[in-house]
Amino acid sequence: MEHRFQVLHSREIMVTNQGVEPMATVRLLTDAELSGDAAAVFADIRAVRNDSYVNDFWRALANDPATLQRTWNSLKAVMAAGGALNPKVKEMLYLAVSIAQGCEYCIHSHTAAARGKGMTSAEHGELLGIVGMAAQTNRLVQALGIEPDVAFRVT
């Protein structure tokens, strides 16, 4: 519940400060507007997450039920519990990549998900430090044109 309030509050601030509601490039479909295929995916999202809330990413993808289904199946497989990485680590990795890619939506949604899976403020701070350091050193090594050391290559 707290995350949903924060999302709504963020939109309220945007409307107040900028005078416009942020807009998606497609309609965010309500449950009543879903095709049968999209409704089935939403039912699975709710069941897997044990939550009635379906976020705007999925509502946008619902305009193309095939893409919705394919994306949900892939995400569910990659982020599922029971792999070598625990769910909190998976969310923190997703967050790190989202920061590196500059995806505001994913930064917010995966920060909330990682916190929901137990990420502490200290872990979040350390993650941000690592992402920032990696971005800096990645740019430096690219600018310098340095090839990977032979010792680092997998043979």
C-alpha positions, 0 to 999 in steps of 0.5 A: 500500500505504501508504494502505491501511495508514493506512486500516486503522490509522485504523479500529484507532484508532477501535475502540481509542479509541471501542470500536466499529467505524465502521458504514456504513448498508449492507453493504460487499459483498465481491467474492463478494457482487457481482451480475454488473453490480456485478462488471463495474463493479469490474473496470472500476474496477480496470482504470482505476486499475490497482489491485486495491483497490476502496474502501469507497465503491464497496463500499457503492454495489454494493448498488445496481448502477445507482447504482454504474454511474452514479456510476462513469461520471460520476466516470470522465468528470470525473476522467479524464486528458486534460482541460484540468486535470491529474489532480493539480489535479483531485484537489486541487479534489475535496479542496477541495470535500470539505473545504468539504462536510465529507465525512471519507471524501472528504477522506481518499480525495482527499488520498491520491489527490492525494498519489499524483498528486504533491501536495506537503506545501507544496501541501497546506498552501497548499490548506488555507489557501485553503479556510479563507480562502474559507470565512471570506470566504464567510460574511462576504459572506453575513452582510453581504448584499453583491451581486456587483460589476457588474464581476464579472458575466459579460455 
